[in-house]
Amino acid sequence: MGAVIYIGHGSRTEQGNKQFESFIQETLELIDVPIKAFGYLENATPSIIEAIENCVEQGATEISVIPVLLLPGIHSNIDIPVEMEKGKKKFPYIQFRYGEPLGSDPIVANIILSRLEEKDFLNNTEETLLLVGHGSRNPQAQSEFEKLASNLREQLIASVHTSYLKTEPFYGDVLDELVHPFKKIYILPHLLFTGGFQKEIEETCRKFKNSDLVLCDPIGFDDKLKELLVRRLETTTTLG
């Protein structure tokens, strides 16, 4: 019997986790799989192994795990598979399959374009878009982020720049370089959760008092992502 588990990072706030759970429950309604569950990598319960145990108790013989993460990196490439290996060791008769993060799929680019439209983006050469990612030690994450930016460049007249919260090039430094060449800068946090990072970006923007900066809403748990998460289930591969 088939099962699917969607894995979120987990937020330090109850509100953030409730937002994730509501979004995933709506996504699960779109999937024709007998057993459906979700879990968290950290900061909340159920954990990944608890979600696996729950599926096995319901009779699962094949479990597909889908990371609800924007980009590949340490979490998707190492942390989640490590927990899945624990489940595989505990339940050797279960077949485990694994999916890919959201990545540079055109649906993500379409969400970004929607966020710009919400802020009356004119899409001309006097404006520019600054994408702000979390940043990762894994080069695959940066590669996928740049691929997303390249996708947007093909669709926009305005230029597109990339930056990060935790790794170079830092968004504050890139923003400092952009305030003079461009009349207006649209800043878009490439994040699922709002909260601390969003506030950090807001505080940085306030330092540029004489510049026309427009802070867009983050990617968030947009309804368009539901379709992408359903598709991720169709392209899972066998673990190990």
Protein Blocks (a to p, Z undefined) as FASTA:
>chain_A
ZZdddddfbiabfklmmmmmmmmmmmmmmpccfbacdddfbhpacdfklmmmmmmmnopa
bdcdddddfbgcfklmmmmmmmmmmmmmmmmmbccdddddfkjafklmmmmmmmmmmnop
ahiakbccddddfbpablklmmmmmmmmmmmmmmpmbdcddddfkbccdfklmmmmmmmm
pmbdcddddbfbgcjklmmmmmmmmmmmmbccdddddfbjafklmmmmmmmmmmccceZZ
